Amino acid sequence: MSEILVRARGLTRRHPVPRTTLFEPRTFTTALEDADVVVRRGSAVGIIGESGSGKSTLVRLLLGLDAPTAGTVEFDGEPVDAAAAARRLHWLRRQTGIVFQDPYASLDPRMSVGRIVGEPLWALGIEGDRRARVREVLTEVGLEAEMADRFPHEFSGGQRQRIAIARAIVHRPALLVGDEPLSALDVTVRAQILELLAELRSRDALTLVLVSHDIGVVQNLCDEVIVMKDGRIVEDGPTEKVLLDPQVAYTRRLLASIPVIDPGVGGGG
């Protein structure tokens, strides 16, 4: 196995601007420009930057959820062709999982927790006792196996995010991506979910990519950090070095302006 799990070269994503007249020249907005990224197996990489800096665009391209205008992505040495038919990307879906910002909006309220968590097993055609795996993974994220029969509205925000994490890891992926997975939660619950992510990473040797506005979370969990501004990577490197000795003025302003929430704050919920 390669030490490098994900490698992106020259990633660019442009979107056409709607024309107001037929004869108006076509113009584009740039969401991401010439991004090079390396994610090493077993590492945790944080991506920080202001809203609109290109963070979510970058992770969507890394996961093959969108196709780049230019550039390439490789996952474990295999090229990712996001324009290919969905069935041709099953191998990538098998190796990746994602957790979104809003734990309620990302869960279908009409489905039981068991169906929600087990959906990747059925969708990806993973063999074995799927119901047993659902019960197992619920326990792994700190819930009770019997909760599989309940529905999302019966749970707190923190519990719903645990359900979302269970769904993202039920198929045992190599890479877990969190796109602002803590920002919709209160401080106490954030600390609990942060602790859960750290435990999963250690126990299951997960590689983690985390988009976050919370510098404290990135500092606590991530080995490396990528700083983005206006669709470009302006600084990257070991987390401690970048956060304690930033080389770019934008990074210094970002660190000065974003409140740091102590990830060690604990509590119940």
C-alpha positions as CSV (number, residue, x, y, z in Angstrom):
1,M,0.0,0.0,0.0
2,S,1.1,3.5,-0.8
3,E,2.0,5.9,2.0
4,I,0.0,8.5,0.0
5,L,-3.7,7.9,0.1
6,V,-4.9,10.9,-1.8
7,R,-3.0,13.1,-4.3
8,A,-4.4,16.0,-6.2
9,R,-2.4,18.0,-8.8
10,G,-3.4,21.3,-10.3
11,L,-7.1,21.0,-9.3
12,T,-9.2,23.8,-10.7
13,R,-13.0,24.3,-10.8
14,R,-14.7,27.0,-12.7
15,H,-18.4,27.6,-13.1
16,P,-20.0,29.5,-16.1
17,V,-21.8,32.7,-15.3
18,P,-25.3,32.9,-16.8
19,R,-25.4,35.2,-19.8
20,T,-28.0,38.0,-19.9
21,T,-27.9,38.1,-23.7
22,L,-27.2,35.6,-26.4
23,F,-24.2,37.7,-27.7
24,E,-22.6,38.3,-24.4
25,P,-19.2,36.7,-24.0
26,R,-19.1,33.7,-21.7
27,T,-17.4,34.3,-18.4
28,F,-16.6,32.1,-15.5
29,T,-16.2,32.2,-11.7
30,T,-13.3,30.3,-10.2
31,A,-14.1,28.3,-7.1
32,L,-10.7,26.5,-7.0
33,E,-7.5,27.4,-8.7
34,D,-4.4,25.1,-9.2
35,A,-4.6,23.2,-5.9
36,D,-2.0,20.5,-5.1
37,V,-2.9,18.3,-2.1
38,V,-1.3,15.2,-0.5
39,V,-3.1,13.3,2.2
40,R,-1.0,10.6,3.7
41,R,-2.5,7.3,4.9
42,G,-3.4,7.5,8.6
43,S,-3.0,11.2,8.9
44,A,-5.5,13.9,9.8
45,V,-5.6,17.0,7.6
46,G,-7.5,20.1,8.5
47,I,-8.7,22.6,5.9
48,I,-9.4,26.2,7.1
49,G,-10.4,29.5,5.5
50,E,-13.2,32.0,5.3
51,S,-16.6,31.2,3.8
52,G,-16.3,31.0,0.1
53,S,-12.5,30.2,0.2
54,G,-13.0,26.9,-1.7
55,K,-12.9,24.4,1.1
56,S,-16.0,22.4,0.3
57,T,-15.2,22.6,-3.4
58,L,-11.8,21.0,-2.7
59,V,-13.2,18.1,-0.7
60,R,-16.0,17.4,-3.3
61,L,-13.3,17.1,-5.9
62,L,-11.1,14.9,-3.8
63,L,-14.1,12.6,-3.2
64,G,-15.1,12.5,-6.9
65,L,-18.5,14.2,-6.1
66,D,-17.7,16.8,-8.7
67,A,-15.5,16.9,-11.7
68,P,-12.6,19.4,-12.0
69,T,-12.3,21.8,-14.9
70,A,-8.6,21.0,-14.8
71,G,-6.2,18.8,-12.8
72,T,-6.2,15.3,-11.5
73,V,-7.1,13.3,-8.4
74,E,-5.6,9.9,-7.4
75,F,-6.9,7.7,-4.6
76,D,-4.4,5.1,-3.5
77,G,-2.7,5.4,-6.8
78,E,-5.9,5.0,-8.9
79,P,-7.2,7.9,-11.0
80,V,-10.6,9.3,-9.9
81,D,-12.8,10.1,-12.9
82,A,-15.8,12.0,-11.5
83,A,-17.4,12.2,-14.9
84,A,-17.6,8.4,-15.2
85,A,-20.9,6.5,-14.6
86,A,-21.7,6.2,-10.9
87,R,-21.2,2.4,-10.9
88,R,-17.6,2.9,-12.0
89,L,-16.9,4.9,-8.9
90,H,-18.2,2.2,-6.5
91,W,-14.6,1.4,-5.6
92,L,-14.1,5.0,-4.4
93,R,-17.4,5.1,-2.5
94,R,-16.3,1.9,-0.8
95,Q,-13.1,3.6,0.5
96,T,-14.6,6.9,1.6
97,G,-17.2,8.3,3.9
98,I,-18.4,11.8,4.6
99,V,-20.1,13.6,7.4
100,F,-21.9,16.9,6.7
101,Q,-22.6,20.0,8.8
102,D,-26.2,19.6,9.7
103,P,-26.9,16.3,11.4
104,Y,-30.6,16.6,11.0
105,A,-30.8,17.7,7.4
106,S,-28.4,14.9,6.3
107,L,-30.7,12.2,7.8
108,D,-34.0,11.1,6.1
109,P,-36.7,11.6,8.8
110,R,-38.8,8.9,7.2
111,M,-36.2,6.2,7.6
112,S,-35.3,4.4,10.8
113,V,-31.8,4.8,12.2
114,G,-31.0,1.2,11.2
115,R,-31.9,1.8,7.6
116,I,-30.0,5.1,7.5
117,V,-26.8,3.7,8.9
118,G,-27.1,0.5,6.9
119,E,-27.8,2.2,3.6
120,P,-24.1,2.2,2.4
121,L,-23.9,-1.6,3.0
122,W,-26.9,-2.2,0.6
123,A,-25.9,0.5,-1.9
124,L,-22.4,-0.8,-2.2
125,G,-23.3,-4.5,-2.2
126,I,-21.2,-5.3,0.8
127,E,-21.8,-8.9,1.9
128,G,-22.2,-10.2,5.4
129,D,-24.7,-9.8,8.2
130,R,-25.6,-6.2,7.5
131,R,-28.0,-5.8,10.4
132,A,-25.3,-7.1,12.8
133,R,-22.8,-4.6,11.4
134,V,-25.3,-1.7,11.9
135,R,-25.8,-2.7,15.6
136,E,-22.0,-3.0,15.9
137,V,-21.2,0.4,14.5
138,L,-23.9,2.2,16.6
139,T,-22.2,0.8,19.6
140,E,-18.8,2.0,18.3
141,V,-20.0,5.6,18.1
142,G,-21.4,5.6,21.6
143,L,-25.1,4.7,20.9
144,E,-27.1,1.6,21.9
145,A,-27.8,-1.1,19.3
146,E,-31.5,-1.0,20.1
147,M,-31.7,2.6,18.8
148,A,-31.6,1.2,15.3
149,D,-35.4,0.9,15.4
150,R,-35.9,4.6,16.3
151,F,-36.2,7.7,14.0
152,P,-33.9,10.8,13.7
153,H,-36.4,13.2,15.4
154,E,-36.2,11.1,18.6
155,F,-32.5,12.1,19.1
156,S,-30.5,15.1,20.3
157,G,-28.2,17.0,17.9
158,G,-25.2,15.3,19.2
159,Q,-26.8,11.8,18.9
160,R,-27.8,12.6,15.3
161,Q,-24.3,13.5,14.5
162,R,-23.1,10.2,16.0
163,I,-25.7,8.5,13.7
164,A,-24.3,10.4,10.7
165,I,-20.8,9.3,11.6
166,A,-22.0,5.7,12.0
167,R,-23.4,5.8,8.5
168,A,-20.1,7.3,7.2
169,I,-17.9,4.5,8.7
170,V,-20.3,1.5,8.6
171,H,-18.6,0.1,5.4
172,R,-15.1,0.6,7.0
173,P,-13.7,3.2,4.7
174,A,-10.1,4.2,4.5
175,L,-10.9,7.9,4.4
176,L,-13.4,9.9,6.5
177,V,-14.2,13.5,5.4
178,G,-16.0,15.9,7.7
179,D,-17.3,19.1,6.1
180,E,-17.9,21.3,9.1
181,P,-19.3,18.4,11.1
182,L,-19.1,20.2,14.4
183,S,-20.3,23.7,13.6
184,A,-24.0,23.1,14.1
185,L,-23.4,21.6,17.6
186,D,-23.1,23.4,20.9
187,V,-19.7,23.6,22.6
188,T,-20.2,20.6,25.0
189,V,-21.4,18.3,22.2
190,R,-18.6,19.5,19.9
191,A,-16.0,18.3,22.5
192,Q,-17.7,14.9,22.7
193,I,-17.8,14.4,18.9
194,L,-14.2,15.6,18.6
195,E,-13.2,12.9,21.2
196,L,-15.2,10.3,19.2
197,L,-13.4,11.3,15.9
198,A,-10.0,11.0,17.7
199,E,-11.0,7.6,19.1
200,L,-12.2,6.3,15.7
201,R,-9.0,7.5,14.0
202,S,-6.8,5.8,16.5
203,R,-8.7,2.5,16.7
204,D,-9.6,2.0,13.1
205,A,-6.5,3.7,11.5
206,L,-8.8,6.1,9.7
207,T,-7.4,8.8,7.5
208,L,-9.2,12.1,8.2
209,V,-9.9,15.2,6.3
210,L,-11.7,17.9,8.3
211,V,-13.1,21.2,7.0
212,S,-13.6,23.5,10.0
213,H,-13.9,27.1,11.1
214,D,-12.8,26.1,14.6
215,I,-9.1,26.5,14.9
216,G,-9.1,24.7,18.3
217,V,-10.6,21.6,16.7
218,V,-8.0,21.6,13.9
219,Q,-5.2,22.1,16.4
220,N,-6.4,19.4,18.6
221,L,-7.1,16.7,16.0
222,C,-5.1,17.4,12.8
223,D,-1.4,16.6,12.0
224,E,-1.4,18.9,9.0
225,V,-3.4,22.0,7.9
226,I,-4.3,23.6,4.6
227,V,-5.1,27.3,4.6
228,M,-7.4,28.5,1.7
229,K,-8.3,32.0,0.4
230,D,-10.3,32.9,-2.7
231,G,-10.0,29.4,-4.1
232,R,-6.3,29.0,-3.6
233,I,-4.1,27.2,-1.1
234,V,-2.0,30.0,0.4
235,E,-0.2,27.9,3.1
236,D,0.0,24.3,4.2
237,G,2.2,22.2,6.4
238,P,2.4,20.6,9.9
239,T,-0.4,22.0,12.1
240,E,1.8,23.2,14.9
241,K,4.2,25.0,12.5
242,V,1.5,26.7,10.5
243,L,-0.7,27.8,13.5
244,L,2.2,28.9,15.7
245,D,4.4,30.4,13.1
246,P,2.3,31.3,10.0
247,Q,4.3,32.6,7.1
248,V,1.4,34.3,5.2
249,A,-0.3,37.5,6.3
250,Y,-3.8,36.0,5.5
251,T,-3.1,33.1,7.9
252,R,-2.1,35.5,10.6
253,R,-5.3,37.5,10.1
254,L,-7.4,34.4,10.0
255,L,-6.0,33.1,13.3
256,A,-6.5,36.5,14.9
257,S,-10.1,36.8,13.8
258,I,-11.5,33.3,14.5
259,P,-12.6,32.5,18.1
260,V,-10.8,29.5,19.5
261,I,-13.1,27.1,21.3
262,D,-11.4,24.9,23.9
263,P,-11.8,21.3,22.6
264,G,-11.2,20.1,26.1
265,V,-14.5,21.4,27.4
266,G,-16.5,18.4,28.5
267,G,-20.0,17.6,29.7
268,G,-23.0,15.4,29.1
269,G,-25.4,15.2,26.1
